[in-house]
Amino acid sequence: MKYNYLFDSDFPPGVASVFVGGEKISKEEFLKLKKKYLKKRKHQNES
């Protein structure tokens, strides 16, 4: 299952981590993955 829709919104304020698909993701890791996802999506849209 893909969770790309999570990157369309900001990380909830006051939350240190989230569980996605049984995996704990820290705020820092989430922001890193979001940046990577948005960069990849922008590149695909330009093609």
N, C-alpha and C positions, 0 to 999 in steps of 0.2 A: 504494500500500500504506500502511496506517495503522500507526503505531508507538505507539499510545496505551498499550499494555501496558508500555512502558518507564517510564512515569510512576508505575506501581504500586509501584516499588521505589526505593530511594535511589541516588544516584550512587555508584559504587564508590570506596572510600577509596584515596587515593594515585594517582588517575587525574586527569590534567589536562583531557583531552578524549576524546570518543568519535566514531566514524564511524557515521552512520545514513543508509542509503540513498545512500552515496557523498558525504555532506556531513559535514564536521567541525564538531562542536558543542562549545564550551567548557563547562566546569563552570558558569560564571556564566549562560551562555545557557540551558543545560539546566535549571537551577534556576528561571530566569525563566519558561521555557515550561511547566515542571511546575506552578508556582504558578498560571499562567493557565489551564492545563488543569483543575486541581483545582477552581478557582473556577467555571469553566464547568460542570463535571460536577456540582458541588454545586447550582448554580442549576437545572440540568435535573432533578435528583432531587427538588427541592422543588416543581416544577411538576406 
